[in-house]
Amino acid sequence: MREYETTIIIQPEISEEGVAEFCVKIDGIVEAADGVRLMYDDQGRRRLAYEIQNFQKGRYVMLHFLDSGQLIPGLERVLRLDDSVLRFLTVLVAEDVPDIEARKAEAAEEVRIREQKAAERAAREAEEAAARAEREAEAAVAAEAAAKAAAEAAEKAAAEAAAEAAANPAEAEATSGDEAGEADDSDESVAEATSDQPKATSEAPAAEDDDSAEKES
């Protein structure tokens, strides 16, 4: 028997249950044609090289099977009529497979290894997500503690200032009185400087009159 590989691109929004049902249907076609299904390689959603039926991504499923030549026409006819299938392509992998049972065992081992790697990857991603969530929670707690400490410090400073003002009311009044006195002195100085300017202006013409009187005499 020969070994073939059929790459099937399914619409990307299909669910996991939909993919499982699709594979069950394909298995029935393979068995009806006396073929041997070796394994499925579900590669998940991937970006397409070009847009197909308004889809930019597709779900890639690789079917590996053994066939004597009767299966492929019927399989491709079913794929062509399935609305969920965007594209498919069948290629010859091996011209002759002498030991079918050995190839089936090899395929089963490949599936086991692939599933093990997928489980390890999922566990690693779960651990990373948990660690990231823990770091974010710790950062949130630290930020909340810092904000609480700042609020308590501000409240304490305000209370101390109020207590100091209540303990020394005379000093507070004297301070306010000094400030008021300085303001009055400043106002008086401005007023005196302003009043002096007109006097200088009024006396200047009188001096000019005296000089004029001397010149006339």
BELKASUL-V495142 format. One record per pair of residues at least 12 apart in sequence whose C-alpha atoms are under 7 Angstrom apart, sorted by the first residue. I is the first residue (numbers start at 1). J is the second residue. If there is no record, write none. Layout:
i->I j->J
i->I j->J
This chain:
i->1 j->66
i->1 j->67
i->1 j->68
i->1 j->96
i->1 j->97
i->2 j->66
i->2 j->67
i->2 j->68
i->2 j->94
i->2 j->95
i->2 j->96
i->2 j->97
i->3 j->65
i->3 j->66
i->3 j->67
i->3 j->92
i->3 j->93
i->3 j->94
i->3 j->95
i->3 j->97
i->4 j->64
i->4 j->65
i->4 j->66
i->4 j->90
i->4 j->91
i->4 j->92
i->4 j->93
i->5 j->62
i->5 j->63
i->5 j->64
i->5 j->65
i->5 j->90
i->5 j->91
i->5 j->92
i->5 j->93
i->6 j->62
i->6 j->63
i->6 j->64
i->6 j->88
i->6 j->89
i->6 j->90
i->6 j->91
i->7 j->60
i->7 j->61
i->7 j->62
i->7 j->63
i->7 j->88
i->7 j->89
i->7 j->90
i->8 j->60
i->8 j->61
i->8 j->62
i->8 j->85
i->8 j->87
i->8 j->88
i->8 j->89
i->9 j->58
i->9 j->59
i->9 j->60
i->9 j->61
i->9 j->85
i->9 j->86
i->9 j->87
i->9 j->88
i->10 j->58
i->10 j->59
i->10 j->60
i->10 j->84
i->10 j->85
i->10 j->86
i->11 j->58
i->11 j->59
i->11 j->84
i->11 j->85
i->11 j->86
i->12 j->45
i->12 j->57
i->12 j->58
i->12 j->59
i->29 j->75
i->30 j->71
i->33 j->70
i->33 j->71
i->35 j->65
i->35 j->66
i->35 j->67
i->35 j->71
i->36 j->65
i->36 j->66
i->36 j->67
i->37 j->64
i->37 j->65
i->37 j->66
i->38 j->64
i->38 j->65
i->38 j->104
i->38 j->107
i->39 j->63
i->39 j->64
i->39 j->107
i->39 j->111
i->40 j->61
i->40 j->62
i->40 j->63
i->40 j->64
i->41 j->61
i->41 j->62
i->41 j->63
i->42 j->60
i->42 j->61
i->42 j->62
i->43 j->60
i->43 j->61
i->44 j->59
i->44 j->60
i->45 j->57
i->45 j->58
i->45 j->59
i->45 j->60
i->46 j->58
i->46 j->59
i->52 j->86
